[in-house]
């Protein structure tokens, strides 16, 4: 095992190298650019044995990855913000064709107006494209999750999007422990391909489908996406057994055993929220943290299992659910707990939009002000 001290973007590149990826197609966009620059450098130097394909835009990047996956290659790309939105059409194709792609999205707010800073409006706007979505709050988690994403994607035949907050993680330097390559290779053994394009056996795939057959394809994707939670948990457990590292499962919890009040959030805010929990505990408020790692599939059962009757839940969103009463994670959580609505109070605070400052005191204040909890 070796230690790496580097930026989040370079950690992504190292994880992709360790995953023995065959092909990378990419187009640069801030704050993701350093990911593909580093992969290009590793490929050019011979340290990374893969085909690197620079393309003219993100739509083409995803189309190239789809083509690579169609012939059985392990493919990767990365993007941010407008680039992810530009891919939208092909995201549906990737999931509908059941290609096991992995993409890192470096979260950045969308225009207008322009901004380079982070929130989750880009990735959450793609929630119904059929991709699994995992969110990270540290660079160690980013590294581990990229490897787990290939394990997951190649078993459920559904693409996986790994999300990390722009600049907050992408340009931050942290120490990351990298397992030995032979252990990673054991973890990521190549799986039998599904259908692949073969010139020796010409076939047509993903063609026009009549109303008698189309619903079956969508229902299968719907069910397999929902049931991918089992493989996500399996990937985390197998990775822990081989490496000793635990970054996985559908949710992570902190000081929840005796809590009656909870903060729920995703991404890098979860790391800061741990300090909020400690502060609130010092003030006599029995508070716990639930970090949602898997937004798709949404961990409804896992969340319900942690939350006791009578719980007070503050959802901290780094996005706006336009046309609704709050953020997108808030709406999803309310829907998942609908049958327990009379027993659980759920409040929402939107913060950190477009990279605006978020700190643990602000998060703690959101909790105490929502229920007038006296300190």
Number of C-alpha atoms within 10 A of each C-alpha: 10 8 10 16 13 17 20 30 30 22 25 27 24 20 19 25 19 21 24 19 19 19 19 26 25 28 22 20 21 19 23 28 18 20 28 25 17 17 24 22 14 18 17 14 10 10 11 21 15 20 15 20 16 16 15 11 16 26 20 18 25 32 18 23 27 26 17 22 25 22 15 19 19 23 28 27 24 30 30 30 28 18 22 25 18 17 19 17 13 20 23 16 17 25 22 20 20 23 30 31 27 29 24 24 25 32 33 30 26 23 13 6 6 10 13 19 21 28 28 27 22 23 23 18 15 18 15 12 16 24 27 27 24 27 27 28 21 23 27 20 17 27 23 25 28 25 22 28 27 29 25 28 23 24 18 19 23 25 26 26 23 24 28 33 28 28 21 19 23 26 17 14 17 16 14 21 17 20 17 12 14 10 13 20 13 11 20 21 12 14 9 9 16 14 14 17 16 11 8 6 7 8 9 6 11 8 6 7 10 8 8 7 9 11 12 11 12 13 11 12 21 14 10 16 21 15 13 20 21 13 17 24 17 17 25 23 18 16 25 15 12 13 18 11 18 16 23 23 21 25 21 16 18 18 16 18 13 10 19 17 24 25 28 24 22 26 24 20 24 26 17 16 27 21 17 24 27 19 16 23 15 11 12 12 19 18 26 27 25 24 25 25 27 22 19 23 22 22 20 16 11 15 21 14 8 17 21 16 14 14 17 22 25 25 28 26 25 27 25 20 18 9 7 9 11 19 22 23 24 26 16 15 19 19 13 17 18 12 10 14 14 10 14 18 16 18 18 21 17 17 22 18 19 20 19 11 9 15 14 20 15 13 24 20 14 21 27 16 10 15 13 10 12 9 9
